[in-house]
Every structure is written in C-alpha cells, then in structure tokens.
Amino acid sequence: MMNKKLFVVMAMAVSISAFSQEIKIKKGELLLDDKVVAKVDDKKNVYSFSDLNGQPKFSIKVYPTINTEKGWVEFTGQNGNVKEVDFADTGFTLSQGKLIVKNALAQGLLTKDGINEEKVKEFFQTTDRSLTENREKTKKMQQEVNDKEDILANEMGITIDNSGKIWNKNKELQGYIQRVNTGNQTIILNYEYRVYDINKIQIAKLQCTNSDTFNSKNGLKITTYDNKETEIFVTGNDYNGALSQDKMADRMVRKLFANGYTLGDMKDTVVDHVNNKNQTAENNAKANSKNIYNTPGYVIDKDGAKKEGSITIEFESIDAKLGREKGMGDLTNYGGTVTLNVNGKDEFFKAKDGVKFCAGEKCFIGVAGTSMFGGSVFSEILSENNGSYVLLDVKTPEDYYLKLANQPKAIYLGERGGFGKRKPEKIKKVFDEYVSCPALDFSKYDTRTKEGLIKVLNDYQSSCKK
C-alpha cells in the first residue's frame, strides 16, 4: 500500500509548476538554486523557518486533502497570528517540504534572496482562520442533512446485504446497488455506484475515486434517471469491503429515499419520464426546424382551385435532428409534398404538379431545378412578377433561384458548383441561355443575392417579355 503522506502530497499537486527555482532542504538549510536562503526545522510535519542568523520568523503546516474535504496550508507567525490559505498552484511534487516551500514562495514570504522581512511582518499582522471555520460550518450542515436522511431510512429499515440487494424492514426487496471499478489505474481508482429498482432499471449513478480528490471541488453527486443531481456527504470509505459495510453505498441509497426515489417497481414512472422527455425533445426539434406544422393557410392546386385549412410540410428530418436517423433507408422527398388538413381530413399535394401554398406570412411553389437530387420541391417565394419568381431553397437558405414563367425549371445563378466555386464566365453562360434576352447584361447583376435576382426579374418583365 502506498505511503499515506506520499499519497496526500500527490493528491494535492495539480498542474505544471510556475516555480523555476531548484529547491533543496539539506541539514536544516533551505537552498534555492544551490543558494542557502533560510534555515528550516522539521518537527512532526511542522516546518519552522528562520533567517540565516537563526532568528525564527514563521512556521508552516499542511492540512491534507481527505476524502471530499479540500486541504489547506496553515502559516503561524512569531506573534502567534495564524493565516489559513488554500493551496497555491505549485505544480507536481512528491516532497512535502518542497510543497511547503513553494507555498511560502507563492505568498511572498520567501524569495530567491531569502526571507522577506517586510512581507512577513505584513502577512502576520492579523489572524485568519476562516477556512477552518467554514469547514466546521460545512461539516455541521452536512451532518444535519445526513441526520434527516437517516430518519426516513431507519423508519423504513433500509439495509444493503453483501450482494448489493436493498431491503426494507419487512424483508421486501426494494432494489439493487452495484459498485463498479471503471478504471485501470493502480493508485487512484475510479468507481461508479449504480442503483436499480426491482426490475433492474437503473435509477441513479454516482462517480467517485478511492481518494475522492477528483470530486472534492464539486462534491460527490448522484445523478438520477430524470437528470437531477444531488450531493452526498461521506467521510472515508473502504472500497474493497462488502457492500453491506460500504459507507458510500449506504449514503447513496439513503439520499435517494430521502429525495423520493424509494425504488421498488419504478418501471411505469421511468417509462413515463422517458416518453415525456422524448416528446419534449421532439417538440423542441420541430420548433427549431425549417418545417411547418398545422399552420393556417391555403393551397392553390394544379387546377387553380384555392383550398383553405391547416398546412403541414417537412423540409428536413426530425429523426436526424434527434439522432435517430433512418440512414440510407430514409428516401423521403423532404419538401416534396404538402399536407392540407380541412376539418380533420388530410389532403396531399405534390410539388411536381406546380402547386402553390401559403402558410402564415410565407408562400411556396413547387418547381423543378431547386433539388440537388432532381425532381421538384417546394421553394419559398421571395418575389413574384407575372408568373415569374425569385425563390429561396428552404433546405439551403443561402441559395437563391430564378424561375421564369416560360421555363420549366428554376435556375441557380450563384457561385456554388459541384466541385468548388463556379467561374463568372460559367455563370454568365447559364444566365444568357436561361433568360435568352440580349437586353439583359449579365455584368450589371449580382445574381448571388436576392436583391440582384429581383432586379433581373423586374428588368426581364419590362425589357424582355413579349
């Protein structure tokens, strides 16, 4: 087993050292970069520092991190004043002496030239035991919480046997608890405690280490199936012992019961929670999607008839947004069909039929040429002029299209190409062939933007349309 003092020192070291001096303590002398700067006397883990003339100046003692209680450094002046300070970010060391020296350097009591007399006098003008006081208050609060948890657990007669089964006073099975070693380390071991109901549905988990140093900053927290967190307070634990004697397991179960997780048959409760969670996630995904759901509007069908009702259309997969994508098997033509609900009855209209619909303040028309997979999809109408349109691709909102009344398809006149950007001369060729109007000079239009295409549309109507 590792030396306790060595383990404590390792647990307290936290980051790359900011102290460049080489520290040595030899024969009662402190050397920084091989220069003697002070005298040191180590008795019962208290390091007393004197100047080179042997005049005592201050002493330092380390109070190590234990379980979830973070350690600190205690400085005592010759006038009896005590200062308690959190550990400085001193870097990794296996030597308690070096750790103490680094903390003295961090406070400015020591320098590369020796003891800083002015800083020592200033530092010990007052006493500050706030860390001890706060720890005592915290311990008292923690004990009060544990006492309240114990009242309910004792009334119910909650016990854990060696196999991890949880029983009540009537010898009725309430659930199970496991302690799992989740790491391969040899010094600091990672554990996860898992609590299940009688159906072996996991209700809660708790992650910790055999030293708890990783948890001491944020406490030891139980996470339940409904994503709630609650802190537990445990002092010391034998992670190799039987579960019936495991303090962490016992406190975790008591905390769960005190917070209403009384185990037994929780299947329906968990299933309801999961269903509600999934429904909430789906509702949020829909609300944040490009899709339209049950919005008042109307459809103008292929025969020109106007029909009013509630509009629903999906431009993107909700399954994909929720990470439950159907994969290559999802061949849905998103944006290809709109649903109109009238008095509870659905009627479906396809983009390939040139159908137009409006939902709220937005209107769409089914056209070919805007889908990367071919075929027709509904595109948002940004501008309309005598049966010609400037359109927006809903799935790719930075892409604008021009659809002239005398053309069967919409055309994209932006820079995006199949393999990188299209050259201006390529775009000009497509433009000239599509509008087929010498009166329109491609160089006068920014066909990448909505405003540029609207200008093309209006100029086309005034200069080209016969």
Phi, psi and omega per residue, in radians:
M1 nan 2.493 -3.085
M2 -1.207 2.471 3.075
N3 -0.944 2.303 -3.037
K4 -1.075 -0.763 -3.122
K5 -1.107 -0.759 3.128
L6 -1.055 -0.754 -3.135
F7 -1.091 -0.737 -3.130
V8 -1.094 -0.767 -3.120
V9 -1.103 -0.749 3.112
M10 -1.079 -0.692 -3.102
A11 -1.161 -0.474 -3.082
M12 -1.499 -0.371 -3.121
A13 -1.310 2.285 -2.925
V14 -2.221 -0.366 -3.045
S15 -2.760 -3.117 3.139
I16 -1.148 2.351 -3.021
S17 -1.162 2.415 3.048
A18 -1.747 0.081 -3.078
F19 -1.849 1.985 -3.018
S20 -1.507 -0.276 -3.082
Q21 -1.190 2.524 2.981
E22 -1.474 2.138 -3.040
I23 -1.839 2.244 3.061
K24 -2.389 2.467 3.028
I25 -2.137 1.937 -3.075
K26 -2.316 2.222 3.038
K27 0.855 0.772 3.066
G28 1.394 0.190 3.134
E29 -2.123 2.513 3.076
L30 -1.759 2.175 3.137
L31 -2.014 2.247 3.005
L32 -1.981 2.046 -3.061
D33 0.939 0.776 3.088
D34 1.166 0.258 3.075
K35 -1.911 2.198 3.126
V36 -1.251 2.147 -3.078
V37 -2.099 -0.269 -3.126
A38 -2.896 2.922 3.036
K39 -1.815 2.542 -3.067
V40 -2.318 2.362 3.063
D41 -2.184 2.108 -3.104
D42 -1.880 1.946 3.091
K43 -2.319 2.083 3.105
K44 0.922 0.812 3.063
N45 1.180 0.228 3.001
V46 -1.867 2.126 -3.117
Y47 -1.749 2.038 3.133
S48 -1.778 2.257 -3.087
F49 -1.909 2.318 3.086
S50 -2.201 2.792 3.059
D51 -1.319 -3.126 -3.052
L52 -1.183 -0.255 3.084
N53 -1.580 0.012 3.120
G54 1.513 0.197 -3.132
Q55 -1.438 2.035 -3.115
P56 -1.062 2.447 -3.113
K57 -2.134 -0.796 3.139
F58 -2.926 2.891 3.089
S59 -2.290 2.761 -3.089
I60 -2.384 2.402 3.050
K61 -2.320 2.474 3.119
V62 -1.723 2.275 2.970
Y63 -1.851 1.845 -2.944
P64 -1.265 2.822 3.011
T65 -1.184 2.224 3.114
I66 -2.286 2.115 -3.118
N67 0.940 -2.155 -3.101
T68 -1.628 0.059 -3.130
E69 -1.650 2.011 -3.116
K70 -1.244 2.419 -3.107
G71 -1.379 3.104 3.134
W72 -2.732 3.045 3.131
V73 -1.996 2.335 -3.139
E74 -1.920 2.084 3.096
F75 -1.806 2.345 3.103
T76 -2.202 2.198 3.132
G77 -1.537 2.970 3.138
Q78 -1.197 -0.322 3.098
N79 -1.522 0.046 3.096
G80 1.586 -0.147 3.114
N81 -1.237 2.452 -3.076
V82 -2.056 2.373 3.058
K83 -2.136 2.148 3.060
E84 -1.760 2.246 -3.040
V85 -2.356 2.451 3.031
D86 -1.101 2.678 3.121
F87 -1.007 2.344 3.022
A88 -1.297 2.775 3.111
D89 -1.361 1.410 -2.927
T90 -1.714 -0.099 -3.136
G91 1.551 3.059 -3.031
F92 -1.361 2.334 3.025
T93 -2.708 2.563 3.059
L94 -1.701 -0.055 -3.081
S95 -1.829 2.169 3.090
Q96 -1.154 -0.607 3.111
G97 -1.075 -0.805 3.123
K98 -1.134 -0.662 3.116
L99 -1.055 -0.759 -3.140
I100 -1.144 -0.756 3.130
V101 -1.078 -0.746 -3.140
K102 -1.090 -0.661 3.101
N103 -1.212 -0.606 3.064
A104 -1.170 -0.668 3.078
L105 -1.132 -0.697 -3.121
A106 -1.109 -0.573 3.128
Q107 -1.491 -0.106 3.123
G108 1.457 0.106 -3.140
L109 -1.261 -0.545 3.056
L110 -2.020 2.562 3.010
T111 -2.328 3.102 3.123
K112 -1.152 -0.251 3.136
D113 -1.772 -0.064 3.116
G114 2.275 -2.813 -3.130
I115 -1.296 2.313 3.132
N116 -1.541 1.721 -3.022
E117 -1.068 -0.751 -3.117
E118 -1.132 -0.714 3.141
K119 -1.177 -0.683 3.114
V120 -1.073 -0.793 3.141
K121 -1.089 -0.780 3.135
E122 -1.144 -0.765 -3.046
F123 -1.097 -0.664 -3.042
F124 -1.756 0.408 3.073
Q125 -1.204 -0.497 -3.105
T126 -2.300 2.936 3.059
T127 -1.864 2.444 3.106
D128 -2.430 1.775 3.088
R129 -1.920 0.520 -3.055
S130 -1.098 -0.545 -3.133
L131 -1.150 -0.762 3.094
T132 -1.124 -0.771 -3.139
E133 -1.070 -0.768 3.128
N134 -1.131 -0.655 3.121
R135 -1.160 -0.674 3.117
E136 -1.147 -0.709 3.091
K137 -1.107 -0.726 -3.138
T138 -1.125 -0.764 3.121
K139 -1.052 -0.722 3.142
K140 -1.128 -0.762 3.112
M141 -1.094 -0.761 3.137
Q142 -1.091 -0.709 -3.125
Q143 -1.182 -0.648 3.102
E144 -1.109 -0.700 3.096
V145 -1.111 -0.813 3.139
N146 -1.083 -0.665 -3.139
D147 -1.098 -0.706 3.115
K148 -1.138 -0.694 3.119
E149 -1.136 -0.641 -3.100
D150 -1.166 -0.557 -3.115
I151 -1.023 -0.887 -3.129
L152 -1.161 -0.788 -3.104
A153 -1.081 -0.671 3.139
N154 -1.241 -0.639 3.088
E155 -1.083 -0.672 -3.137
M156 -1.466 -0.181 3.135
G157 1.170 0.702 -3.079
I158 -1.269 2.216 3.088
T159 -2.401 2.771 3.078
I160 -2.124 2.248 3.108
D161 -1.603 3.130 -3.039
N162 -1.124 -0.414 -3.125
S163 -1.538 -0.057 3.122
G164 1.625 0.146 3.081
K165 -1.386 2.426 -3.127
I166 -1.835 2.193 -3.054
W167 -2.126 2.730 2.975
N168 -1.815 -3.115 -3.041
K169 -1.158 -0.339 3.114
N170 -1.574 0.221 -3.133
K171 1.094 0.517 3.091
E172 -1.692 2.352 -3.128
L173 -1.210 2.219 3.130
Q174 -1.806 -0.445 -3.110
G175 2.861 -2.795 -3.065
Y176 -2.433 2.713 3.007
I177 -2.381 2.438 3.092
Q178 -2.098 2.622 2.983
R179 -2.130 1.997 -3.028
V180 -2.045 2.240 3.026
N181 -1.399 1.966 -3.011
T182 -1.755 0.111 -3.111
G183 -2.315 2.978 -3.128
N184 -1.952 0.228 -3.115
Q185 -1.209 2.837 -3.138
T186 -1.896 -0.291 -3.110
I187 -1.900 -1.113 3.099
I188 -1.705 1.998 -3.068
L189 -1.777 2.386 3.136
N190 -1.658 2.335 3.133
Y191 -2.222 2.659 2.986
E192 -2.326 2.206 3.059
Y193 -1.689 2.338 -3.112
R194 -2.259 2.256 -3.128
V195 -1.946 2.373 -3.109
Y196 -2.192 2.705 3.005
D197 -1.439 -3.004 -3.065
I198 -1.221 -0.270 3.079
N199 -1.566 0.054 -3.095
K200 1.120 0.578 2.978
I201 -1.559 2.193 -3.077
Q202 -1.178 2.235 -3.105
I203 -1.812 -0.584 -3.072
A204 -2.769 2.817 3.046
K205 -2.518 2.774 3.105
L206 -2.528 2.242 3.117
Q207 -1.859 2.401 -3.131
C208 -2.730 3.136 3.045
T209 -2.218 2.937 -3.133
N210 -1.249 -0.168 3.049
S211 -1.953 -0.323 -3.107
D212 1.132 0.190 -3.107
T213 -1.169 -0.518 3.126
F214 -1.278 -0.386 -3.087
N215 -1.727 -0.208 -2.962
S216 -1.133 -0.476 -3.128
K217 -1.273 -0.631 -3.051
N218 -1.994 0.056 -3.128
G219 1.416 2.964 3.073
L220 -1.622 2.070 -2.994
K221 -2.091 2.337 3.017
I222 -1.568 2.347 3.031
T223 -1.992 2.160 -3.097
T224 -1.682 2.954 -3.065
Y225 -1.034 -0.427 -3.131
D226 -1.686 0.376 3.025
N227 1.131 0.485 3.035
K228 -1.691 2.590 3.128
E229 -2.091 2.495 3.075
T230 -2.542 2.491 -3.044
E231 -1.628 2.495 3.056
I232 -2.101 2.786 -3.065
F233 -2.196 2.037 -3.111
V234 -2.348 2.352 3.076
T235 -1.933 1.917 3.100
G236 1.263 2.551 3.121
N237 -2.866 2.563 3.068
D238 -1.809 1.824 -3.071
Y239 -1.403 -0.093 3.111
N240 -1.762 -0.140 -3.080
G241 -1.449 3.131 3.127
A242 -1.183 2.617 3.132
L243 -1.085 -0.489 3.132
S244 -1.143 -0.372 -3.136
Q245 -1.929 0.100 -3.068
D246 -1.387 1.988 -3.099
K247 -1.127 -0.661 -3.124
M248 -1.143 -0.785 3.132
A249 -1.084 -0.793 -3.117
D250 -1.092 -0.791 -3.114
R251 -1.198 -0.632 3.117
M252 -1.078 -0.805 -3.139
V253 -1.132 -0.739 3.139
R254 -1.108 -0.713 3.107
K255 -1.090 -0.736 3.141
L256 -1.089 -0.798 3.141
F257 -1.102 -0.713 -3.134
A258 -1.137 -0.427 -3.138
N259 -1.740 0.262 3.015
G260 1.627 -0.007 3.109
Y261 -1.631 1.397 -3.019
T262 -1.560 0.209 3.044
L263 1.048 -2.367 -2.993
G264 1.236 -2.460 3.132
D265 -1.631 1.735 -3.120
M266 -1.882 0.248 -3.055
K267 -0.971 -0.882 -3.091
D268 -1.117 -0.683 -3.136
T269 -1.118 -0.773 -3.128
V270 -1.181 -0.744 -3.138
V271 -1.088 -0.759 3.114
D272 -1.070 -0.725 3.133
H273 -1.105 -0.795 -3.134
V274 -1.080 -0.755 3.137
N275 -1.103 -0.763 3.122
N276 -1.129 -0.683 3.119
K277 -1.117 -0.784 3.131
N278 -1.123 -0.687 -3.132
Q279 -1.175 -0.693 3.104
T280 -1.108 -0.756 3.125
A281 -1.093 -0.698 3.134
E282 -1.178 -0.727 3.112
N283 -1.078 -0.723 3.128
N284 -1.166 -0.695 3.128
A285 -1.103 -0.721 3.120
K286 -1.147 -0.737 -3.115
A287 -1.127 -0.534 -3.106
N288 -1.737 0.204 -3.123
S289 -1.684 3.066 3.058
K290 -1.484 -0.039 -3.066
N291 -1.308 2.823 3.096
I292 -2.102 2.273 -3.102
Y293 -2.249 2.175 2.979
N294 0.824 0.834 -3.138
T295 -1.788 2.292 3.139
P296 -0.998 2.407 -3.135
G297 -3.123 -2.733 3.141
Y298 -2.679 2.843 3.087
V299 -2.165 2.415 2.947
I300 -1.882 1.887 -3.005
D301 -1.301 -3.119 -3.056
K302 -1.127 -0.326 3.112
D303 -1.656 0.037 3.112
G304 1.552 0.047 3.141
A305 -1.390 2.367 3.128
K306 -1.673 2.249 -3.121
K307 -2.261 2.240 -3.092
E308 -1.770 2.634 3.128
G309 2.947 -2.671 3.117
S310 -1.801 2.308 -3.053
I311 -1.747 2.346 3.002
T312 -2.368 2.275 3.071
I313 -2.653 2.424 3.098
E314 -1.890 2.128 3.056
F315 -1.692 -0.287 3.132
E316 -2.547 2.805 -3.050
S317 -1.427 2.143 3.030
I318 -1.233 -0.615 3.085
D319 -1.000 -0.730 -3.138
A320 -1.148 -0.708 -3.141
K321 -1.116 -0.510 -3.114
L322 -1.670 0.103 3.119
G323 1.291 0.385 3.102
R324 -2.126 0.712 -3.097
E325 -1.014 2.494 3.125
K326 -1.382 -0.105 3.104
G327 1.317 -2.626 -3.104
M328 -1.118 -0.297 -3.140
G329 -1.322 -0.185 3.135
D330 -1.504 1.658 -3.116
L331 -1.784 0.343 -3.141
T332 -1.039 2.312 3.071
N333 -1.506 1.413 -3.100
Y334 -1.074 2.269 -3.104
G335 1.499 0.078 -3.081
G336 -1.669 -0.283 -3.101
T337 -2.423 2.381 3.070
V338 -2.013 2.497 -3.136
T339 -1.903 2.279 3.061
L340 -1.978 2.114 3.123
N341 -1.825 2.106 3.114
V342 -2.136 1.980 3.122
N343 0.947 0.738 3.062
G344 1.475 -0.013 -3.130
K345 -1.935 2.264 -3.113
D346 -1.575 2.444 3.007
E347 -2.285 2.402 -3.016
F348 -1.928 2.423 -3.137
F349 -2.281 2.406 -3.047
K350 -1.819 2.526 3.137
A351 -1.105 -0.559 -3.080
K352 -1.116 -0.284 3.137
D353 -1.577 0.116 3.124
G354 1.240 0.415 -3.116
V355 -1.185 2.539 3.054
K356 -2.048 2.462 3.062
F357 -2.530 2.737 3.071
C358 -2.229 2.407 3.089
A359 -2.331 2.019 -3.035
G360 1.138 -2.183 -3.105
E361 -1.723 0.005 -3.104
K362 -1.884 2.517 3.095
C363 -2.162 2.642 -3.057
F364 -2.403 2.731 3.073
I365 -2.437 2.514 3.109
G366 -1.473 2.108 3.134
V367 -2.462 2.741 2.999
A368 -1.562 2.730 3.056
G369 1.838 -0.219 -3.126
T370 -1.807 -0.109 -3.131
S371 -1.707 2.282 -3.141
M372 -1.203 -0.277 3.137
F373 -1.738 0.122 -3.090
G374 1.469 -3.137 -3.124
G375 1.306 -2.928 -3.067
S376 -2.044 2.504 3.040
V377 -2.415 2.890 3.091
F378 -1.452 2.292 3.104
S379 -2.116 2.591 -3.105
E380 -1.306 2.358 3.126
I381 -1.484 2.068 3.101
L382 -1.696 -0.528 3.116
S383 -2.700 2.496 -3.132
E384 -2.348 2.412 3.128
N385 -2.591 1.793 3.088
N386 0.908 0.865 3.063
G387 1.474 0.001 3.036
S388 -1.895 2.659 -2.972
Y389 -2.431 2.679 2.784
V390 -1.862 2.199 -2.992
L391 -2.102 2.730 3.069
L392 -2.038 2.284 3.042
D393 -1.339 1.972 -3.059
V394 -1.075 -0.655 -3.091
K395 -1.274 -0.551 3.127
T396 -2.200 1.431 -2.935
P397 -1.131 -0.123 3.078
E398 -1.586 -0.019 -3.118
D399 -1.788 2.168 3.119
Y400 -1.961 2.601 -3.086
Y401 -2.277 2.658 3.041
L402 -1.925 2.255 3.100
K403 -2.217 1.897 3.105
L404 -1.567 2.585 -3.047
A405 -1.070 -0.543 -3.093
N406 -1.583 0.142 3.128
Q407 -1.991 2.449 -3.112
P408 -1.296 -0.349 -3.073
K409 -2.266 2.765 2.972
A410 -1.437 2.772 -3.123
I411 -2.234 2.465 3.091
Y412 -1.700 2.220 -3.078
L413 -2.115 0.475 3.090
G414 -1.626 -2.965 -3.060
E415 -1.528 -0.311 -3.057
R416 -1.160 2.248 3.098
G417 -2.123 3.093 3.129
G418 -1.134 -0.563 -3.140
F419 -2.365 1.324 -3.133
G420 1.627 -2.789 -3.084
K421 -1.428 2.537 3.026
R422 -1.455 2.504 3.121
K423 -1.334 2.631 -3.132
P424 -0.958 -0.657 -3.132
E425 -1.155 -0.539 3.082
K426 -1.212 -0.769 3.125
I427 -1.103 -0.709 3.136
K428 -1.077 -0.709 -3.140
K429 -1.096 -0.780 3.128
V430 -1.113 -0.743 3.138
F431 -1.041 -0.897 -3.087
D432 -1.071 -0.700 -3.129
E433 -1.219 -0.630 -3.061
Y434 -1.315 -0.884 -3.089
V435 -1.346 -0.516 3.089
S436 0.832 0.915 -3.104
C437 -2.545 1.854 -3.114
P438 -1.037 -0.358 -3.110
A439 -1.229 -0.312 -3.133
L440 -1.724 2.071 -3.135
D441 -1.669 1.964 -3.076
F442 -0.916 -0.648 -3.056
S443 -1.131 -0.253 -3.118
K444 -1.551 -0.038 -3.037
Y445 -2.163 2.479 2.974
D446 -1.705 1.606 -3.028
T447 -1.339 0.029 3.102
R448 -1.448 -0.287 -3.007
T449 -1.987 2.797 3.084
K450 -1.078 -0.798 -3.103
E451 -1.087 -0.684 3.135
G452 -1.136 -0.714 -3.134
L453 -1.263 -0.591 3.084
I454 -1.117 -0.651 3.088
K455 -1.139 -0.714 3.077
V456 -1.036 -0.808 -3.110
L457 -1.041 -0.824 -3.109
N458 -1.188 -0.721 3.120
D459 -1.160 -0.605 3.113
Y460 -1.097 -0.768 -3.115
Q461 -1.138 -0.620 -3.081
S462 -1.526 -0.459 -3.034
S463 -1.989 -0.311 -2.997
C464 -2.058 -0.594 -3.008
K465 -1.255 2.218 -3.104
K466 -1.653 nan nan
